[in-house]
Amino acid sequence: MKQVAMSMILVLLALSTGMAQVDAAVEPAAAEQPEAAAEVATDDAAQTSPLDELAWMVGAWVDQGEDSTITTTCSWTQNGHYLTRSFRVTTDGEVSLEGTQMIGWDPIAGQIRSWTFDSEGGFGEGRWMQDGNRWLVKTAFTLAGGERASAINVITYVDQDTFRWQSTNREIGGELLPNIPEVTVVRQKSVAGSQGAAVRRSSRSYQPARGGIMSRLWRRGRFGHQ
């Protein structure tokens, strides 16, 4: 009888030890679940981009002037890290200038920056600073003929279908230029309909010169809403 009792005691001890080990293994796993949830929440928060402030730009826009029309199309890149803006200046039914702008976040400078390239061979960059419902874009540009140009362009958000654009503090080749009066740019409701209009592309060969198209358009303030 003593041996049977002793055996039962040993069995009970073994069962208790096994259950304690299971509980010990389960408790860390349960403790890890809140930590995992916190990590997911942190990852979701980290995916918020400063560029989200410019998400309203996505779409097609048109600025119909007296002597020229500027159309701009904006979209996200596939990974969502950049905004791409393609612009076209049309004069008398002919495309006189086209260009592409990339807008991204500079983590070192801690601000939004942009890089612009035009069909003349010019290029430039901008530094974006937010001031309420408007953005001040400090732009520095190198024209195809070698001239340096700069300006502070002001983009003011009005609503989802409207923004205003103005160019101030303008300079080209060391020459100060007058400010460009504020213009209103509206969302293009039907891109398909607008593409039906006849548009001729300029067949002008590459001739970087001081009197290039971009230089003239820059002086007139009709070089795109960069």
N, C-alpha and C positions, 0 to 999 in steps of 0.2 A: 504494500500500500504506500509505503514511504517513497518507493521508487516511482510509482505512478504519479504521486503528488508532485514529486520533484520534477518529473518530465513535464507535467502540465504547467508548472511554474516557469520552466525554461521556454516552453512554447509561447506563453503569454508575454514573457520578456522579449522574445524575438519579434512577435507581432507589434509590440509597442515601439520597439526600436525602429522597425520598418516604417510604421506610420509616421513617426517623428521625422524620419529622413524624407519621406514624401512631402510632408508639410513644409520642411525646410527648403525643398526644391521648388515648391509651388509659390512660396512667399516672395522670393526674388523676382520670379516671372511676373507675378501680379504687380510688384512694385515697378517693374520696367514698363508696364502699360501706360501709366500717366506720363512717364518720360518720353515714350515714343509719340504719344499724342502731342506733347509739347513741342517735340522736334518737327512734327508735321505742320503745326500752327506757325512755327518759326519759319519754315520753308515757304509757306504760303505768303507770309508777310514779306519775306525777302524778295518775292517775285514782283512786288509792286515797284514799278519803274518811275523815275522822275519824268520820263517822257509821257506818262499818262496825262500830264497837264496839257499836252498838245494833241491828245487823241481826237479832239474836235476838228483838226485839220484834215483828217482822212476823208478823201472824196475828191470830186472835181470842182474847180473854181474858175470863175471868169471875171475879168476886168475889162469892160468894153469902153475904150477911150475914143477920142475924136478921130485920131489918125492911126490907131493900132489897137489890137486886142491881145491881152495876155491871158492864156489859159494855163492852169496848174492842176496837176493830179498828184495826190498824196496817198501813200499806202504804207503799211507796216512791212518790214522784211519778214522772212519766214520764221525767224527765231524771236521776233518781237523786240530786238535790241536796238533797232534803228527805224527811223521814218525816212522814206524816200520820196522826194518831191521832184517831179519832172515838169518843166515849164516850157512854154512856146510863145514867142512873140510873132504875131502875124500882122503884116502891113500891106494894104491893098491886095488882099487875097494871097499873099506870098509869105511863106515862113522866113523871117529874116534872122531869127535867132532861136536856138533851143539850148536846153541845159538840164543838168541833173544835180540835185542837192541831197546829201546824206546828213541826217540829224541824229546825233547820239549823245550819250552821257559820258562825260569825262570824270572818272572817279578820283583822279589826282587833283584836278582843278576844282572839283566839286560843283560843276555847272554843265549846262547843255551847250554843246558845240555843233557847228555845221561846217560842211565842206562842199563847195560848189564848183562845177566844171561846165563851161559853156562850149557851144559848137564852134566858136571862133578860136579856141585853144587857150582861153583865159581860165584862171582858177582863183579861188579865194576861200576864206574861212570866216566864220562868225562865232561870236561868244554871246550867248543868250542870258539875259537877266530879267527876271519877272518883277513887275511892278503892278500889283493888283490884277486887273483884267487885261493888262497889256504886257508885251514883251519888247525889250530894247535889245536889238541885235547889233553889236559892234562889229562891223564888217571891214575886212581888209582884202583887197582884190589886186591881182596882177593881170593886166590885160594882155592880149596876144601880142601886141606891139611892144610890150615891155613897160608900159606906163603903170604906175601904182595908183590905185584908187581906194578911197575909204569913205565910210559913212556910218551913221547910226540910224538903222531902219527901225521903225516903230510899228509893231503889229498889235492892233487892239481888237480883242474879242468882243463882238456885239451879241451874237446869239449863234445857235447851231448852223445857221445858214448865211451868216454875214460876219465879215471882219473888215477893219479899216487898215490901210497901209500908208505910211509916210516915210520919206527919206530926209534926214537932217544931217547937219555937220558934214556936208559932202565936200570931197576934195579929189581932184584927179591931176596927176602930174605936177603936184605942188600948187595947183590953181584952186582957190576956193570957189565953190559953186553955190547958188541959192538953194534953199530948201525946196523940196517937192511938196506941193499942197496934198493934203490927205485925200486919198481915193477910197471908194467903197468897192469891196470885192464880194461877190455873192456866189453861193453854191450853185453849180450847174446841175439842174434837175434832170435833164435828159442828155447824157453823154452821147448816146446813139444818134439822136437827132442832130446834134451839133457836128458830128463827124461826117454828115452827109454833104456839108458845104464844100465847095471846091476850094482846095488849098494847094498852092504851088510851092514846091521847095526850091529854094535858091540853088542855082547851079554854079555859083561863084566858087572858083578854086581857092585853095588855101593861100592867102596872101597876108601874113601878119604885118600890119602897118599902123602908124600912128592914127590914121583916120579910119580905123576899122569900125565895123557895125556896132560892136559892143561899146566902143568908146563913145560913139554918137548917142547910143541908147542910154548910156550911163549919164551923159550930160543932160539928157532930156528926162531922165528918171523913169524910162520905160524898159527896164532891163529885167523885169521879173520881180516877184515879191519875196526876195531872199532875206 
